[in-house]
Amino acid sequence: MTTGLPFDDIRDLFTRLPPLDGEAVAGMRDRDAELTKPLGSLGRLETLAEWLGAVQGTPRPTLNRPLVAVFAANHGVVAQGVSSFPQSVTQGMVSNFAAGGAAVNQICATYGLGLKVFELALDYPTNDITEDAAMDEAACAATMAFGMEAIAGGTDLLCLGEMGIGNTTIAAAIYHALYGGSAADWVGRGTGVDDAGLARKISAVERAVALHKGSSSDPLELLRRLGGRDIAAMAGAILAARMQRVPVILDGYVVCAAAAVLHAAALGILDHCIAGHRSAEGQHGEVLRRLGKEPLLDLGMRLGEGSGAALAAGIVKAALACHTGMATFADAGVSNKD
């Protein structure tokens, strides 16, 4: 029974997740057995190719239109002194993306990835979560719906990224509410705050989670109380990708907060996602353990903006190229018998 509230349609999607395609995987394994290499010799590259087929629902998956989607938002909690940079930096970095000057621009150019940046009402930060809920239900649901449109133009691989001063505080609050422990367990230095800034950040997370105590029993309610527009939009994008059979590469600490909310809401909801890398921020490694995701890369990065996911996309593209482009033993005139 529905209540007519804005989250109802989203909860309905949780019950209609398309399964991964086992027949597609079987077809890919048949081809893999004929490729000019020893069985299993490409290790995880082989399972990455199979994952693409399982999600897309075909033994012939494609990577013709890979997209890095970066969601930018501002957060009222910045008023608590949790960042070493002002909120104006968010808009400055969005302009930098548009001018091609960010790290993710260079990675996308290197690996042939599309890049879209989605601005989420940067002039209107969400409420300070130490004093009020970040959003009401209607605003949170609408932001998730906006995120769902990230794949509307058509893509066969979605890499998620974010930009927003203060958003590592938001992510830490979500993790603390979901997973318990102390606030200090989940808080990192983000943009490089000093010890005093770190203490303010820990205090802000403690106060926010205490204020909204009890919301963790309903992941969507937790999202609208403690999340930001960037995290809500990314949750929508992840969910839409699942419904439309689009594989997803998760970036780092903040992106995985959106994934963690969904993971708490529905069993198997992240089966179409892989972790691009293990961030050096906070306890991202512990988050990945709880999500059941083994990262492709561990380079000590904590930049955000989709940089780790974009790097991982290069590996995924190589995995598929090996599967589709290698000759079979018959093609090469090579015996595969001892």
Order of alpha helices (4+ residues) and beta strands (2+ residues): alpha-alpha-alpha-beta-alpha-alpha-beta-alpha-beta-alpha-alpha-alpha-alpha-alpha-beta-alpha-beta-alpha-alpha-alpha
